[in-house]
Amino acid sequence: MSSVGKLNAGAVALMLATLGGGPTLLAQTSAPSPVEKNVVYGMFAGLALLMDVHRPEKGNGVGVVAVTGTGFHSGTSYDAPQMKEESNQLGVYVKPLVAAGYTVFVINHRGAPQFRYPAAIEDAERAVRFVRVNAARFGISPERIGAVGASSGGHLVSWLGVRSGPGDSSDTDAVNRGQAKVQAVVAFCPPEDLTAAFPTYASTAIASFLGTARPPSPKAPEWKLYQTASPIQHVSPDDAPLLLIHGDNDQVVPFEQSEKMEAALRQAQVQTKLIRVPGAGHAFGPRPDYPDFTGEMVRWFDTHLRRQ
């Protein structure tokens, strides 16, 4: 059995509880917007890949793919909670976007320990391609699609901005032939450089995601895998504009991860901005003494996705 398979249920649950703690629930006073549940955006070995489509009352013609943070892991029981239903995170970055007129597609993806890199990235790319091919159905422009996510979800949406691209032109499935790169990204507390030092919980989750027993030393054969799986290693001048939002007291994914990513993007002359949330840990929500990061998120997508 692989090292991933040896992870016991308690360890996986602990990682889910720790790394899945994205921003907390943002109170909403308005009535909930319509949600189209369990749209199948792909199949893998008989397993359906599902998304929920959160529709605004009055759409602005722009779509955003959202990936929640679950430490790259998914539950293993038949009644395990779905990634796309992480209500604490939906309150922070889905509800404000829907209220601003965006159609938001919140996805499940294949998770560790059963699946490892690059399965989750492939699923996120498939979701973007599906949304783009079906843009008319969802009332959005295929040329204006963004992505937002937190923690491990922030890692995955960063990929959608820095490397994802054309599909397989010879594939018989029209979705797989589509373009996966998005036009703007917002990433909350993302692990961008997997070769860096992380606290134990995060390093264990990352090792499981990559299918290794433990984080390797720079001389180990697995080190190249950690480099290849790091979005920061793939930054280039044609990347999508990327907004980073990170608490400077994050004990799971260090704040330095976003600092390094911002520096790399600036070096490549990619539009970027880092919003530091003073005193916030890995799980945080709006507070009067915090920057208006939800407003910044909406303004970022407005600037880079909406036609004036």
Summary of the structure (lengths in Angstrom):
residues: 308
radius of gyration: 17.9
end to end distance: 55.3
largest distance: 55.3
contacts: 1097
relative contact order: 0.15
helix: 33%
strand: 17%
